[in-house]
Each structure stands twice: as C-alpha cells, then as structure tokens.
C-alpha cells in the first residue's frame, strides 16, 4: 500500500526516500516554495510548518515520521490570506525581506491556537526559535499581540 | 491646482529646438506595443564626485496602459530595505497616479534602461530620487497636455489628480488610461517642476510595502524559488581556505547515492566575484545533493593562507596600531599639540570579522544554453552577474538575461555573484537548468567578511579637557585586497573619515597599520562605519569620564570646536540628531542602580544618526531596555520604511555588539551555523523608538547609517550602568 501525506488538504503519495526531511518534499518534489530553507538544523525556524496543527521544523522532520499526517504550509494557512495572524502582519507592516516570515507566521499561528492571551514573556519564549536578520522583531511582537486580541474576540 | 504645469509646458513649447542634439536629452517617451505610454529616464552614472559618463542612459520605466494600469519598474534591487516601494511611490506621487493602480515590477539587468542597478552604499535614494520624481512629473505633464488637446483648451485650464486630468472650466474628467496613448505623443518636458512638500500624496507618508501581501501567503519569489522544466539541484563544498586548490576528490560514495546525477569540480575563478573553488554534486533535489556532497572525500592543497588564525592576527593588529604606522594624512602640528598638552588620553579598540548571514543563503537558478544564458538570482548587482558570467562563459554580457529576484536579505553579500558563477558552471556542464543553494555552513564559511580591525586613538588635551590634537591609527584588512591581493594594509584614502570627521581637529594625523588579507573581505552593512563609529563614540565617552563632564556636553564641545565653515552643515545636523536622541531618551535623568544610558552619533553615507541606549546590567548579563534613534536623512520618502530600517539596524547592531564573531583557525572559518554564530533573537528585542528629523534637505539613504552608532551607545550605556568599559566587539560576558 502506498504511503500518503496530506498537505493543505490535498493527499500526496510519498515517492521520495523516507529519510528526506519534509522541507525538501515540499519545496523540491512538490511546489510549495513558501516554506524556506535557512539552516538545515532546526535552529532558525524558516522551515516551520504545521503537522496536525503543531508548529514543526520541517528541515529536521523526516518524511517517515509524518506519513498519514496532515501538514499545513503557509500557502494553506488560510483561504485568502485572512488568518488573523496574516492580517495582523499586514496591518503592522511586519515584513522587510520577508524570507523568515512564513516560518514566523506559522509558528505564531500555532502558538496562538493554544495560548489565547499570551504575556510578552510567553510570546518571546514561543518565538525565540525564529530568527529574523532584517530585525522585524518589534513588529512581530506587536502583530502577535494584535492577532491574539482578534482571536480572543472570535471566541 | 498645478499652476506649474502650464508654465513648464509653455516654456517647452516656446523652445525652438526640441530635437537639438547638442542638448542633453533627459527623458524619452514612446508608445507601448499594446497602446499606452512608456517613459524612460536619464540618470547620470554617479550623482556625486565620480561622474563616469554623461551619455544618454534611459532608465526607470513608467508603463501606463490604456486600461489605466500603471506598471512602475524598479531598477534597484529589493532586499528588504524597501526601495521597491519608496522610489516607485515617489514616481506615482509626482505623476498624480493612484497608488492602488500601481504594480511594481523588478527591472531585469539592463543598465541602459534602468541606469546603474548595483544596490549598495545606501545610495539608491541619493542617486535615483530626483530623476525618478522628474520622470513622474514629466508623465503627468504629458497627460495634461494630451487632455488639453482633447478638450481643445490650454494646459493651464487643466489639472491632474489621482489618475485623472480634470478640466477646470467644466469639471470634465479624462482618465489616465484614456489619455495614455495620446500622452505618449506629447513633447517630453526636459526639466519638469516638482511638487512642493505640502503637495505630497505619498512621499513622506507611511506607505505599505507594495508586495507584503504576497509575503504573508508565501507567494513572493526569491532567488531559489524558480522552477524550470528539467531543472536539477546542486550542492557544493567549497575550498575552506582562500587561495587553496583541489588536490583530489573521491566521488564514488557520492555518485552512489540514489538520485545523484553528477559530481563536478569547479576551479577557483580568480576574479573578485568569482568562485573560491569547490566540488558540486548534482541531483534531483537539493537535500540528496547535500547528503551526497557530505560523502565526497576531498583533499585540498590549502595554500598560502592556511595558517590564518584570528586570535593571533587580532593581537598583531593591536600591536600594529599601538606603534607608529604608515601616515595616511596629517594637518596642523600634532607634535606641538602633544608637547604642550596638559594631559593626554589614549585607548585601543578592536572588532572581529562578521558574516552577513542573511536568512536566505546564497542561491540562484542558472540555465546555460547554446543560444541563451538565463539567470534567476537574488542579487545586489545584476550587471556584475552579466560581466562575470559573460567573461566566464565567453558570451556577450549584454546577452545574459538576469531576472532580479527578491533577495531574502543580503546586507552586502549578494553584491558578489560567486554563487551565480558556480551555478552557471554546473549548468554549462550538464546542459540543464540548475538551482544551486548553498547550505548555511557553506554560506557562513565562504563569505566576504567584514574586516577584523583595531584602532588606537591618542588625544592631546588642554587644561579644560578640550582636544587640541588627535592621533588615530587603524589596521584592518581592506576591501581593496579583494581587487589587489598585494595590498598589505588599508590604503590611505580608506582612512578619509578621520580627516573628514565633523569634529574637525586642527592638529590631526591618521596612520594605517599593517593588515594583510588572508580571506575575502567585503561590504557588510555600514562597512567601515561600524568600527569608526565605535571608536569615536566610545572615545568621546572616555573623554567625558576623564574630564568629569557628561558625554552630551563633550560631544557638543567637540562639534563646536570645529570652525571650518565647510563643515557647518555636518556639525549642525550631527548636533541636531544627538540632541533629539538624548532628549527623547531622558538622557541625564536619574536612573535606578545598574541602569545606564549611553549616547553616540555618527555621520555615514550622507545621513546622520544618533542613538541613546538604555540598559540594565545585573549578574545575569545586559538587558537593552530602550533605544531612541534620531535620524536626519533629509526629506524622508517613506516614514514607515525609515522606521523599519532603524529597528533593523538596532537588531543588527545588537548581534555584532554582543554575540557574533567569525573566527579562523588553520586558515578556515570555525563557525558553521546559528548555534556558533548566535545572532540576536526576539527575546532580546528592546523597545525601539525612532525619531525622524523633519527636513527639506536632499534625501539620503537609510540602509546602513543606523548600524554605526549602536555599538558605541551600548558600550557607553554599559559603562554608565557598571563602570566597566568595553572596547572590543563583540562584548562578551557583560555582567554587573
């Protein structure tokens, strides 16, 4: 029986070596180039996707470990770019070069799904794994607080 | 509304020789193939002292379509600094275009169309701002002239507003789309009048970046995101030491990895932006290529730089600045100043190598075919790609098509196209499109580093503690070594900032100490300003401490002592940002124990930035609480972009001040990834407040100037909080 994985609600057959990390399956085998390569060691967060809703570093997650699971990439986070985190990112003009931002957004979205009313310290702790060399950290913090506020209103 | 338009058109129409070839053409118009207006722009090669040529060089295309869509091409490379929003917005403003109708496209490599495209030195706004505005204003005037023709009225009786031309007599409107094709046939105004500040619609406001919507849904395309049919993926292992050569490589294990197509040796290309040499693996995906590359058994002849050790080298730099060195410049009578000095003060400052480490490692896609070479690259220098690949592949550089992709950060590294040349070498061999992305390890170890550096300052002081003489020695591997390996120290003109510093100093000498290059040195965001700013900024604080004054007073005294009328503006504007930063930070107020505020100011890339840094230091380390940045860059194009640049400069400043240094042992870089090159993370982010000086001066750039004042302000803040003076970057192990 062939092994499959669901990505952004679509089923895909896994036809690559099973030790290939998910990142390259997404980028090279498929066409989900929104998720980025930054370090290859799980240190920078640029490769962050959701595995069954949980933020995961796809550059160190072998495909074998996510067979049958449901992956969400930045392209699938929302229908029209209208996830509260995405909207907050635009309202606060967060991105500069933008390369790290998919990972930042995915990490933030996963964090906020389980932590509705985070403190500053909790935000920092949750986001410390995501590096930004352009230095958009101040706006990331602001956007997360603003998205948390919106998400809390939705409840 | 636009009373200037009519006057300008009248002036032009009265001109008896619009096609006189002896007059330098400025703007050129044509009709788009599908109908509409295309306007090209003339830009001199360098706006300031180095005027290379003043031949006609059209650039910066405005494409107005018959449906009203407006495409503005940005010829300068976008890498996060926001130029692809700031400059097109300036065009749209002068053109009275509706920004929501604008699509910004990145210009491909074509300096005849876009003028100089090399993006660095914080020069894009300096060079392009006025020419782009003039192009926008000209387009508007041509649209007005077209409307006047349609209505059979005068241009004075019309005005342009937000994508329409309006008839003053009867309020009839014609849209820009409707007018586009006729506008293309109107005379092109030579020197169109520009808007005054109160008329700005977009300039000076806080504009959203034009493509941030694409970023948040993962649609923005970077150098590595291009997909082509039949494309292969490559990984590379570089020679770890500059000047080394491949002795042998055992490819067997690599070739046996399923999916590997080829292993290719790439010799060093001995031009400044050429490959250092390496061995590449080609496969059907980049992970397989990287895993296989790890299986290569490579034997290198490491070459002449194999003993380079930064610990030893930095110690030598210090020795070389603490004794007489080669004189770069002198004026006045320094000997007399020291002989008659009431006291002296001296200090030595050092800094380490830095690696750019943008989040996107070096990456490009290259397709070499018999009849075409095509590149998709994150780059800061499209023409360099054409030149280097043209020479390497023996093709006409102008024939090399370079699609300038969004760069995922650059900071100076992507000015050098060695990574593109490598992709070209691979594609040329396998006759297929190739994507080459460097691993983080290769990116960190195969850089063009910021120079490590040492400076020594000795000041002669009079009884009041005023500086009467200034001796300044510096030793650093210069960027010149990249272009001439025989250079054994920074050339004298690299120390011009000392002779030109706004402090003045009548009795002055600068000296350049021995610093031969053992690695490639390149421009790293703010370049030498990083260490000039550090030395000047900390030394001023040390002067204050020695003379029992506060640093703000001492800095003001230093500026005031400069009586050179040619530097009056630099003095005034430096003091201006200094006062603003100090005021906003509450400099001088009483602070809790273990807290301190440090200030510094630096003039670089024609822009003035001062920072006041507020820290708290305890047994756990240093916490940067607030940073107040004051900037004076003349007229600001995009207030939000300007603020973002300062926030980013603080983050970059924090990394280089506290955490990051590239070390070499046995000729090779020791660091490899973000665990041993620990750039700053979000948990350290201070509260950054940016204060923009309202100015009508000529607009200057902001990509780099914010970096220089941060490190000295931080060191001074730590001194204020703890009494401990840190003169070496990065400042490690800071505690109370």
Interface residues (C-beta under 8 A of the other chain):
Chain A: X16 X17 X20 X21 X23 X24 X27 X28 X29 X31 X32 X33 X34 X35 X36 X37 X38 X39 X40 X41 X43 X44 X46 X73 X74 X75 X77 X78 X81 X86 X89 X90 X93 X94 X95 X96 X97 X98 X99 X100 X101 X102 X105 X124 X125 X127 X128 X129 X130 X131 X132 X133 X134 X135 X136 X137 X138 X139 X140 X141
Chain B: X79 X80 X81 X82 X206 X208 X209 X212 X213 X215 X216 X217 X218 X219 X220 X221 X222 X224 X225 X227 X233 X258 X259 X284 X285 X286 X287 X288 X290 X357 X358 X359 X360 X361 X406 X407 X408 X409 X410 X411 X437 X439 X440 X640 X644 X647 X648 X649 X650 X651 X652 X673 X674 X675 X679 X680 X681 X682 X683 X685 X687 X688
